[in-house]
Amino acid sequence: MKAIIVEDEIPAREELEYLIEAYSEIEVTHSFDDGLDVLKFLQEQETDVIFLDINIPSLNGMLLASTISKFIKRPYIVFTTAYKEHAVEAFELEAFDYVLKPYDEKRIAAMLNRLESAYKRDQTEMLSPERSQNTRGQEEKASVKASTRINLKKNDKIIVTDANDIYYAEASEKVTLVYTQNEVYTMQMSISEFHSHLPEDMFYRCHRSYSVNLTKIREIVPWFNQTYMLRLQDLNAEVPVSRSKVKEFRQIMQL
């Protein structure tokens, strides 16, 4: 796995290089202190991950990441910055992580471990025969990869999460609460918008206020007015199926 570092402060760049070498097998091939130089580099070469500072000359890190997000083959982006206020924007750009300075060694080590695991998983998907027959297949695979890796936000941190680890989502006023086995995340978007990012074959909009992971349903309980209440694996939670969704839900679940 190859990486580049974009950082205009030499001490910060050297510290990050040290931590990457100490806690991962990632190879840092190039370092840059200017955003335009990075774009020129990427026009001719590819890299797997970019460790990207925000406050850099010529083209700041957010604009650079926005440009990179339009690439057909997009590298992972890990923001490394002293500024908390850009975390939401980083999430919208589907950054892998958002690491604050000064660096916390344990935090960096954990991020690098997740990064290498995500890279290995995605490489395995890319090499599967049914997904690598032609260019079109590769583009479809990239779409699948994007849809099965969901960025969740908690305490100004971006947590890259496998969609299968999400049990359900619930609308709560102007935000959406997302439930995994051990955490609850607050997303600053409507449930309709959040549901649109989820794999269609895995999640079902069972109610105007709920989206449920069909693979996590443990029990389907008949409820009032010929509706259902869904009990989920691992969680002490119940998710309703609205009356307008009952017929479709029965077809999906072959009831």
N, C-alpha and C positions, 0 to 999 in steps of 0.2 A: 504494500500500500504506500503510495507516494503522496507527499504533501508539500505545499508551499506556505510560507509565513509572510503575511503582509503587516509590517509593523515598522514605524519610523523611529522608535526609541530603542537604541541598541541594547541597553540593559534588559528591557522587557523581552526583546527578541531572543537574546542569549539565554535568559531564564526559561523561556518557553521551549526552546530547542533542547535544553538540558532535560526538562521534564518529559518531553516526548521521547527522547532517547532512553531515559531511565525507566519509563513505565509502559512502553509499547514497542512494537516492531515496525512502526511507521518510519519511513525514510523521508527526511526533509531534504528535498532536492534543490530548492531555490528560496531565497528571501528577497523581499521587495520593500521599499519604503514609499512607493508612489503608486496610486491607483491606476493611472494610465499605463504604466509599465506592466502591470499585471494583465490588463486587457491585451496588450501587444503579445505578451507571452502566451496567453490562452488562445490566440488566433493561430498559433503554430504548434503548440504542445498541449497535452492533456495532463491533468493531475486528478487524484482521487479526493483530496480534501484541501480546503483553504482555511487556514487560521487567520482570521481577518480582524484587524483593528478598525474602528470606525473613524477616528480622527486622523486621517492620513492626507497628504498633499494631492493636488490635481483633481482627484475624484474620490470623494469620501466613501467609506466602507459601505454605507447603505445604498448609495447609487451604484456602486460596483456590484454589490450582491443582487440588486434589482436587475441589472444587465445580465449577470450570470444566470439568473433564474429562468431566463428565456432560452438558454442553450438547450439543444436536443439532449445532449449528455451532460448532466449537471453534476459537478463535484459537490460533496458535502461541504457545508459552510459552518464553521464554528466561529462565532464572534468573540473576540477577546477585547474587552473595553472597560474603561473606568466609569462608563455612563449607564446608569440603570434605566433611564427614561426611554431608551430605544428598544426595550425588550419586546413590546407589543408589535412594533414594526418588524422586528426580526422574526417573530412568530409568523406574521403574515407572509414573509418571504420563505417560509418553510426551512428556516435554519435548523441545523442539527442540534446546536446548543448555543448558549449565551453565557460566557464565562466572564466574571468581573475581576478586575485588578484591584488591589494586589492579588496575585494568584494564591489560591489555597491548594497545597500539594495533594491532599486527599481528594479534593474536588476535581482536580485535573486528572488524577489517576483513574477515578471512576468514569469520567467522561471519555477518556481514551479507551478504556475497556469496552464501554458501550459502542464506541465508534468502530472499533475493530470487529466486534460481534455483528454489528449492522452491515459492515462491508462484506464479511464472509457470507452472511445470509443472502445479501443481494447478489453476490457473485454466483452463488449456488443457483438462484432463480434464473440468472442470465444464461447459465450453462445447461439448463434443463432442455431436452431435445424438442419438446413441443413448443418452446418459446424462442427458439433460435434458428428456425428454418429459413427465414428471410428477413429483409429489412422491416417489412410491415410487422412481422411477428415481434421483432425487437422493440418497435415503437409501442406495440400493445403491451409488451412486458413492462416497459418503463412506466406506462400508465397504471398497470396493476401494482407495481412497486410503490408508486406514489400514493395510491389509494389505501394500501395496507400499512403504511407507516404514518401515524397521526401525531402531530405536534400538540401537546397539551401544556398549559401554562399554570405554574404554581409558585407564588412568592418571587416573582420576577425571573423565574427559571423556566426554561423550555424543556419539557420532558418528551423525548421522542418515544412513542409508544406503539407497539404492535396493535393493530385494530382489534385483534382477537382478545386482547387483554381488557378491552372496554366491555362492560356488562350492559349498561344502558345510559341514556342521556335524558335529562329532564329539563323542560323549560321552567325558568324561575324569573318572572318579570322580564327584564331586558337582557338577561344572560342565560346561559345554558350550563347546567351542572352535569358533569361527566363522571361516572362512577366506574372505577376499577375495583379489584378485589380489596385493596387496602387503602385507596386514596379517593378523594373527591376533588375534581378540578373545576374551576370557574372559567368559562369561556365567554369572552366579550362579543357574543354574536347570538343571533336567533337560533332556535333549534332547527329550523328549516335549513339555514346556511350550514350549520354543523353537520346535519344529516347528509347533506350533499357531498361531503368529503369522505363519507364512509363507504365501504364496499357494498354494493347493492345486493349481492347474493348472501350477505351475512347479517345485515341490519334491516329491520322493518319498522316503519313509522306506524306503530300500532294505535296511536292516539295523537291528537293535535299537540299534546305536551310531552310526548314520550317517543323515543326511538330505542328499540331493544335489539340486543345481539341474540339472534335465533338459536345460536349454538349453546347459549348459557341458560336456556329455559329448562327448569327442572320439573315443573308441575304446571298444568293448565287447569285452573279451577273455574267451574261455571259460576257466574255472578249475576247480579241483578239485570233485568231486562234483556236476557239472552246474550249477555256479554261474558267476557272472561277476565280473570285476574291471573297474572303470570307470576309464579314464584321462581326465583333464579338460584342457580348453583352458588354455593359459597357465601351468599349474601342474605341477610335478613331483610329482604326488600320484596315489594310486590309492585308489578307494573300492569296498569289496566289496558285492556283492548276496548276501544270505543265501539259503540253500536254500529257506526258506519263502516268500521273496518272488520267486523266479525266475519262476513262472507269471504272476503279476500284472505283473511287470516286462516280460516278453515281450509281453504284451497292450498295455501302454502304449506300448512302443517298436515295436510291430508287427513283431516278430521271427518 
